[in-house]
Amino acid sequence: MAVVTVVKTIGTTGTFSTLQLWEDGGPANLTTAEKSAATTFLVAAFVQGESLTFVGSGATGKLLDTDSTGAGTGSYITYGITAGNPAASDVVTGGTSLATCVLTSGTPDNVGVIWQGQCQNQEFSGTGPRITISGSTSSASAYKELTTVAGASFRDNANAQTNALRYNASNGCGIVNTGTSGVAVSVAETGARLSKLQIANSFSDGRALLIAISVGFFDYLIMEAASSVSTGVTAMTSDCSIRNSLVVQRRSAAATIINTGIGSPKFYNCTFVAPDDLATAPTAVITSGASGTVTIQNCGLFAGDSTKAITSGAATFNFTTCYSDISGTAGVTQCTYVNEFENVNNATRDYRLKIGAAELDTGTTDATNAAFDIVGTSRPQGSAYDVGCWELVPAAPFLPYQPNYQRAPILAQ
């Protein structure tokens, strides 16, 4: 049986008004949630998240999804099981709505759920963590996924190619912690995925993203913070993968930009930077704990000060075709920071690669992890992948105007 994806919108007019309500609305066990064919929908429409009683088998559950809009409509019901085992001919009753339907089989059509939240085009702001993903039983195939509805990401903006590459909620969905402590997004559930989001902390010492899971994928993200703590803008204690993403450390004298803990994460075509005009650059770009093997491929690693370090800590670091303003690391080529990006100042930062950058056409092909860049441009646009999260699209050649002169006909004499 296949795993079913249950899609719920998040936002002002969404199914869930906040990110945390969406997370809390997921099943306690993603791996055992079921989708079953049903008929005889009566009384009313089921209510999202209400408790369910399966009259007959005695099982109980929680409503996740149905195509029923009221009495006489519908063909399926998706639920998280809290106790027992639903059976054929069970009458399913909603604890809030008192709506009912009848299961047509004791064998569900699908077992396992991807609980997907699609953010609307708005900024989810407030004090404290905007969302903590945790608490459900999950796996590599049944997990929670937070992304955006079509058209709501900075990737979908009509001016994505010319917009400055930095956090800007006017360009697409943003998540920001405006409080005085905590992270903006915390992920502590196996298999979780985030994509197409902007994440930031607006106060003076906080992280954008904290990852504490063994398996997970994080794609097409813009993450910014001013974090002096040793865990940096993005911290992880896991073996997850971060791909095609931008991480910006905006605090002077920070310890690091990224912290990998004791895990063995993988980074593909990411750009890790601190603005060039901070009073004091970060001590290191990537800091590890006491163990782990960290894979970094096709990444830009810029501290804004060539005297700082690319790495610190005891992990094993494996770099492939990376670039930095810091020398002395195998697999990393030194280049001049200001020659790489459109703007490297803190106030006006823009981390799109510019014409003449050393990172252009020098990356390793990796269609599995980096076939598209942070705004959806296919790679390569030149002779090879560009390094970092941005793939530069060559400008169309200039063709001077040439009038379409027509030869006058030759008349017979």
C-alpha positions in Angstrom: 0.0 0.0 0.0 1.1 3.5 -0.8 1.6 6.4 1.7 -1.0 9.1 1.1 -0.2 12.8 1.2 -2.7 14.9 3.2 -2.4 18.6 2.1 -3.6 21.4 4.4 -3.2 25.1 3.9 -1.8 27.4 6.6 -2.5 31.1 7.0 -5.2 33.8 7.3 -7.7 31.9 5.1 -6.2 28.4 5.4 -7.4 25.3 7.2 -5.0 26.2 10.0 -4.4 29.8 10.9 -0.9 29.2 12.4 2.1 27.0 11.7 1.8 25.3 15.2 -1.9 24.5 14.8 -1.0 22.7 11.6 1.7 20.7 13.4 -0.6 19.9 16.3 -3.3 18.8 13.8 -1.2 15.9 12.6 -1.7 12.3 13.7 0.2 10.9 16.7 1.5 8.1 14.5 2.2 9.1 10.9 3.2 5.5 10.0 -0.1 3.9 11.0 -2.6 6.6 9.8 -5.0 5.2 7.2 -7.1 6.3 4.2 -10.2 4.2 3.7 -13.0 4.1 1.2 -16.3 5.1 2.8 -19.9 5.6 1.8 -23.3 6.7 3.4 -22.1 10.1 4.6 -24.9 11.5 6.8 -25.9 14.3 9.2 -23.3 17.0 8.5 -19.7 17.7 7.5 -16.9 16.3 9.5 -14.8 18.8 11.4 -11.0 19.0 10.9 -9.1 17.3 13.7 -12.1 16.0 15.6 -12.1 12.7 17.5 -13.7 9.7 15.7 -15.4 6.6 17.1 -15.6 3.5 14.9 -18.9 1.9 16.0 -18.6 -1.8 15.4 -14.9 -2.5 16.0 -14.6 -0.1 18.9 -11.6 1.7 17.4 -11.0 5.4 18.0 -9.1 7.9 15.9 -8.7 11.5 14.7 -10.0 13.0 11.5 -7.2 14.1 9.1 -9.0 14.5 5.8 -12.1 13.6 3.8 -13.7 14.6 0.5 -17.1 14.8 2.1 -18.6 18.3 2.3 -21.7 17.2 4.1 -24.5 14.7 4.1 -24.7 12.7 0.8 -21.2 13.6 -0.4 -17.8 11.8 -0.1 -15.9 8.7 -1.0 -13.1 8.4 1.5 -12.0 9.3 5.0 -8.4 9.6 6.3 -7.7 9.2 10.0 -5.0 8.7 12.6 -5.7 5.7 14.8 -5.5 6.2 18.5 -6.8 2.8 19.6 -8.0 -0.5 18.0 -8.4 -1.5 14.4 -11.2 -0.2 12.2 -13.2 -2.9 10.3 -15.5 -3.2 7.3 -19.0 -1.7 8.0 -17.8 0.3 10.9 -20.0 3.5 11.3 -17.5 6.3 11.8 -18.9 9.1 14.0 -17.4 12.5 14.6 -17.2 13.6 18.2 -17.8 17.3 17.4 -19.9 17.3 14.2 -21.8 14.0 14.9 -21.3 13.4 11.2 -21.2 9.7 10.1 -20.1 7.5 7.3 -19.6 3.8 6.8 -16.3 2.1 5.9 -16.7 -0.2 2.9 -13.6 -2.4 3.7 -11.6 -3.7 6.6 -8.5 -3.1 4.6 -7.5 0.6 4.1 -6.5 1.9 0.7 -3.4 3.5 2.1 -1.3 3.2 5.3 1.0 6.0 6.4 0.6 9.7 5.9 2.8 12.6 4.7 1.3 15.5 6.7 1.9 18.4 4.3 1.4 22.0 5.3 1.3 24.6 2.5 1.9 28.2 3.8 0.0 31.0 2.2 1.8 34.1 0.9 2.2 36.0 4.2 4.6 36.5 7.0 4.1 34.3 10.1 5.6 36.5 12.8 5.5 36.7 16.5 7.4 36.2 19.7 9.0 32.8 20.4 9.3 29.8 18.1 6.8 30.0 15.2 6.7 26.2 15.0 8.2 23.2 16.7 7.8 20.0 14.7 8.0 17.1 17.2 6.0 14.4 19.0 4.7 12.2 16.3 5.9 8.7 15.3 7.4 9.1 11.9 9.7 7.5 9.3 11.6 8.2 6.1 8.4 7.6 4.2 5.7 8.9 6.6 6.6 12.4 7.8 5.7 16.1 8.1 6.5 18.5 5.3 6.2 22.2 5.5 6.3 24.2 2.3 4.2 26.8 0.4 1.1 26.8 -1.8 1.7 27.4 -5.5 2.7 31.0 -6.1 3.5 31.8 -2.4 7.3 31.2 -2.3 10.0 33.7 -3.0 10.8 31.2 -5.8 7.5 32.0 -7.4 7.9 35.8 -7.4 7.7 37.2 -10.9 10.9 39.0 -10.3 12.8 36.1 -8.7 15.7 36.5 -11.1 16.2 40.2 -10.3 15.1 40.4 -6.6 17.9 40.7 -4.1 18.6 37.3 -2.6 17.9 37.8 1.1 15.1 37.6 3.5 12.2 39.8 2.3 8.6 38.8 3.2 7.3 41.0 0.4 8.7 38.5 -2.1 7.1 35.4 -0.6 6.1 33.5 2.5 8.3 34.3 5.6 8.6 32.9 9.1 10.2 35.2 11.7 10.6 35.2 15.5 10.3 38.7 16.7 10.8 37.9 20.4 13.8 38.0 22.6 14.7 34.3 22.8 14.4 31.0 21.0 14.6 29.8 17.4 12.2 30.6 14.6 11.7 27.0 13.5 12.6 23.9 15.5 12.5 20.4 13.9 12.8 17.3 16.1 10.9 14.6 14.2 12.5 12.0 12.0 12.0 12.5 8.2 10.7 16.0 8.4 11.1 18.3 5.4 11.1 22.0 4.8 11.2 23.8 1.4 10.7 27.1 -0.4 10.6 29.1 2.9 12.3 32.2 4.3 13.1 31.9 8.0 14.6 34.6 10.2 15.1 35.8 13.7 14.7 39.6 14.1 16.2 40.0 17.6 19.9 40.3 18.4 20.8 36.7 19.5 18.7 33.9 18.0 18.9 31.1 15.5 16.7 30.7 12.4 16.5 26.9 12.3 17.3 24.2 14.8 17.4 20.6 13.5 17.5 17.6 15.8 16.5 14.6 13.7 18.3 11.6 12.2 16.8 11.9 8.7 15.4 15.0 7.0 15.7 17.1 3.9 15.8 21.0 3.8 15.6 22.5 0.4 15.4 26.0 -1.2 15.5 28.0 2.1 16.7 31.5 2.9 17.8 31.6 6.6 19.0 34.7 8.4 19.8 35.6 12.0 22.1 37.6 14.3 23.2 34.8 16.5 26.2 35.1 18.8 25.6 31.7 20.4 27.9 28.9 19.3 25.1 27.2 17.4 25.0 29.9 14.8 22.2 30.7 12.4 21.4 27.0 11.7 22.2 24.3 14.1 21.8 20.5 13.8 22.6 17.4 15.7 21.6 15.0 12.9 22.5 13.4 9.6 20.1 15.6 7.5 20.7 17.2 4.1 20.5 20.9 3.4 20.4 21.7 -0.3 20.3 24.8 -2.5 19.9 27.2 0.5 21.3 30.5 1.7 22.4 31.0 5.3 23.3 34.6 6.4 25.0 35.4 9.8 24.3 39.0 10.5 25.8 39.4 14.0 29.2 40.9 14.6 31.7 38.7 16.5 29.6 35.5 16.1 31.1 32.2 16.9 30.0 30.5 13.7 27.5 30.5 10.8 26.5 26.8 10.9 26.9 24.3 13.7 26.7 20.6 12.8 26.8 19.2 16.4 27.9 15.6 16.5 25.9 14.6 13.4 27.0 13.8 9.9 25.0 16.2 7.8 25.4 16.9 4.1 25.3 20.3 2.3 24.9 20.6 -1.4 25.0 23.9 -3.4 24.5 26.1 -0.4 25.8 29.6 0.3 27.0 30.3 3.9 27.9 34.0 4.4 28.4 36.8 6.8 28.2 40.4 5.4 31.6 41.9 4.6 31.0 45.0 6.7 30.4 43.5 10.1 32.7 45.0 12.7 34.1 41.5 13.5 33.6 38.5 11.2 32.5 35.1 12.6 35.3 33.0 14.1 34.4 30.1 11.8 32.0 29.3 8.9 31.2 25.8 10.1 31.6 24.5 13.7 31.2 20.9 14.7 31.0 18.9 17.9 33.3 16.1 19.0 32.5 13.7 16.1 30.7 13.2 12.8 31.6 13.3 9.1 30.4 16.5 7.4 30.0 16.5 3.6 30.1 19.9 1.8 29.8 19.9 -2.0 29.6 22.9 -4.4 29.2 25.4 -1.5 30.3 29.0 -1.0 31.8 29.7 2.4 32.4 33.3 3.2 33.2 34.9 6.6 34.0 38.3 5.3 37.5 38.1 6.7 40.3 35.9 5.2 42.0 35.6 8.6 39.1 33.6 10.0 38.6 29.8 9.8 36.4 27.7 7.5 36.0 25.0 10.1 36.4 24.4 13.8 35.7 21.3 16.0 36.7 17.7 15.8 34.5 16.4 13.0 35.8 15.1 9.7 35.1 17.6 6.9 35.0 16.5 3.3 34.9 19.4 0.9 34.4 19.1 -2.9 34.5 22.0 -5.3 33.8 24.7 -2.7 34.9 28.4 -2.7 35.8 30.7 0.1 37.5 34.0 1.0 39.6 31.9 3.4 42.6 29.7 2.2 44.2 26.5 3.3 41.5 23.8 3.1 41.6 20.9 0.7 38.7 21.0 -1.7 38.1 24.7 -1.2 39.4 27.4 -3.6 40.1 30.9 -2.3 38.6 33.8 -4.1 37.8 37.5 -3.5 34.5 37.9 -1.6 33.3 41.2 -3.2 33.8 39.7 -6.7 31.3 36.9 -6.1 28.0 38.5 -5.2 25.8 41.5 -6.2 26.1 43.0 -2.7 27.9 41.9 0.4 26.9 44.8 2.8 24.7 43.9 5.7 22.0 46.5 5.0 21.8 46.0 1.3 22.9 42.3 1.0 22.2 40.4 -2.3 23.7 37.0 -2.6 23.0 36.4 -6.3 26.2 35.4 -8.1 27.4 38.1 -10.5 29.1 38.1 -13.8 32.8 37.3 -13.5 32.4 35.3 -10.2 34.9 32.6 -9.6 32.1 30.2 -8.6 30.5 30.3 -12.1 30.7 27.0 -14.1 33.1 25.3 -11.6 30.9 23.0 -9.7 30.5 19.2 -9.7 27.4 17.8 -11.4 24.9 16.4 -8.9 21.4 16.0 -10.5 20.1 14.1 -7.4 20.7 17.0 -5.0 21.1 20.1 -7.1 19.4 19.9 -10.4 17.7 23.3 -9.6 18.9 26.3 -7.8 17.3 28.2 -5.0 14.8 30.0 -7.3 14.1 27.1 -9.5 16.6 27.6 -12.3 17.8 24.4 -13.9 21.5 23.5 -13.7 23.7 24.0 -15.5 23.2 27.2 -17.4 26.8 27.2 -18.5 29.4 24.6 -19.1 29.0 23.2 -15.5 27.1 23.8 -12.3 27.7 27.1 -10.5 28.9 26.8 -6.9 26.5 27.9 -4.2 22.8 28.2 -4.1 22.5 30.5 -7.1 22.8 29.5 -10.8 23.4 32.5 -13.0 21.3 32.8 -16.1 23.3 34.3 -18.9 21.9 37.5 -20.4 20.5 37.3 -23.9 23.1 38.5 -26.5 22.5 42.1 -27.8 21.5 42.1 -31.5 21.5 45.5 -33.1 18.4 46.5 -35.1 18.6 45.6 -38.8 15.9 46.9 -41.1 14.3 44.3 -43.3 15.2 45.8 -46.6 13.5 44.2 -49.6 15.2 44.2 -53.0 13.1 46.0 -55.7 11.9 43.7 -58.4 13.8 43.7 -61.7 11.4 44.7 -64.5 11.7 43.0 -67.9 13.0 45.2 -70.7 
